Amino acid sequence: MFDRIVKGTVVAEDATIENGWIAILDGRIAAIGQGRAPAAAEIDDHGRALILPGVVDGQTHATSYKGLPGIEDTTRSAIAGGVTTLVDMPYDNPVPLDRIERFDEKADAVGTYAHADMALYATVTREAGVDNVRDLIQRGAVAFKISSFESSPTRFPRIGEDLTLDLFEALAASDLPLGLHNEDQEIVHARMARAREAGIEGIEAHSTSRPPAAELAATAQFYALGQAVGAHAHPVHITLADGFELTNGFAAMGARATGEICVHYLWFDAAADGERLGARMKVNPPIRPGAIEGLWRALETGKVAFVSSDHSSWPIDNKLTESIFDAGAGIPGLETLLPSFFTLARKRGHDAPRMTADFLCARPARFFGIADRKGSIRVGLEADLAVLAEEETEWDEAEAHDGLNWSPFHGETFSVRVVATYLRGAPGWDGSTIVNSPGAGRVVKRATGGWYAERRNLA
């Protein structure tokens, strides 16, 4: 007998199955079928609701505000949003994850606080150099991340091109990607100073002070360094179509080059939404005017690796400043990633369930080397599931489970609602209440070659 049967419209790896069912045994998918389901200790019938793989959110910042205990609030939000695996960035409060003892400390915190599973990015610093890279890979880091722009000299430092090259060389023999926060520091600082001198300090100055040239220059140099040594280069947020033309150009030359979109760049437009939202929509690199259509074309033509939230766990007080330059960057997004992307995909006429399962689940799982367990509804994989009811829902920031209770998506209408989430076959969210406990989540370590290894094998 199976432990649990979950019934609904199953968005499986190879087909969408109406009147489908998923049989779960020992936390894994044991069988998938249609029509009459086999016997099980528990049967959850979701009617015609869509059953997708649990989302693998490839870019989150769980500990920015509260440090490692912040994992609890962040993963509560994740499980309520259908996100069963968070790939968390290494710029932790108070110190970056650049050595194995910090990896172990964070892994222990996941086992104590997390409601969802977490995979961990690692990084390097001037202090540690690349001496710990091999050990961090062996510990299970799924990727590395650096920044060409310094937001904090300790927590979020700038990494110069010399150390970037060292890191690329250390990673070149592996299939681990190196992610980049892709902005040129000198250009941004000069343009910010120019705007301040002119007394332009509203939201309209945010995008112009971090112009496309700053993003494109950092992106191109990063790709060139990766290409020079055969390593995988991955800017973690490309905000305009020209950025993906760079990605495509380097990839066409044989470079291991990919790029990622965060869902807010597909939803918001600086010209249309800036005056209304102000600092509530401040992210870096910035949301730009008139960029959405070009980004969608990049996604639809295969130039985008996957879509993420870039969830940042900053309270709204961090935004309440007189000058946009003093306001914190970043927005919460774990509970809005899945419904917002699904809504946009449907509006553009796509098969929204399958596109969502691809860009939010299967692609990031392959990218981070965890597709042996996560990212698809397939026999043998862990039974991570997100159940969506197709009903229009207005997002209310007060109902968020992230401990922040604010969102630029407040008042926006989504075409679906997350009505259940399962983590390894166990209920985590029932549509109104989080029903699992802190510590239900585990660290997910890299186990497969990932993006380029799989693409070479397919070739």
Order of alpha helices (4+ residues) and beta strands (2+ residues): beta-beta-beta-beta-beta-alpha-beta-alpha-beta-alpha-beta-alpha-beta-alpha-alpha-alpha-beta-alpha-beta-beta-alpha-alpha-alpha-beta-beta-alpha-alpha-alpha-beta-beta-beta-beta-beta-alpha
